[in-house]
Structures are given as structure tokens and as C-alpha cells.
Amino acid sequence: MPDLQSMEKKTFTKHERIRKRKEYLTIDKQGVRSYSENFIIIVNRNRSGVKRLGITVSKKVGNAVKRNRIKRLLREFFRLNKSDFADSQDIVIIVKRDIPDLTYQDVNRQLERLIQKKDN
């Protein structure tokens, strides 16, 4: 049986979300941007000591079904890979318009490349 103390929780809680417009604007102004084929990631340090995620998906991306699906995929990526991000970091992922239907593997591949760039 695995040691429950050493296992990291794979959750995405309310305090790990960027929720206020003012916070998005601050991150947009002060953060560092990285680009992939379908995403823009903005990373900024925060004072809370918590890794937080914000997702922006415009209506130009597609209908509500498509927008909600991509948001679910991005939240799942963050939930499973948040140990790769530094503590006290705000991450905003902006989805570019007219993206194709992506699988989780496509999202994972693109965002992992951006995370690796950040580490260099």
C-alpha cells in the first residue's frame, strides 16, 4: 500500500484558481509570456505561496461545448502537473482562436514544452 503521507493530493481547489478580473489584469501586465501553437501562457510570481491557474477562452474559439471542453482539459493538465510549477506562481493560459479539436495528449505535449522552456 502506498504511503499516503508522501503522496501529493491531485486536486484543483477554489484557492488555486485566479478568479478576479483585477488579478488577471495584474498578471497580464507584469507576467512573462510563452507561446505555443494553440496557447499563450503568462506566468507571474504571487505573494500567497500558492500555485494558481486562470484560463481565458474567447467566444472566437468556438461554441460553448468546445470552450468548456478545452477548459476541462487545461484544468486536468494543471491538476496532474502542478508539482512541475514553482510555488507562489500565477499561471494564466489563454487559448488562441480557431484551434482544432484537441485531445488531452495534444494539450499535454504543447504545455509541457512551454513549462520546460520556463525552467531553462
Order of alpha helices (4+ residues) and beta strands (2+ residues): alpha-beta-beta-beta-alpha-beta-alpha
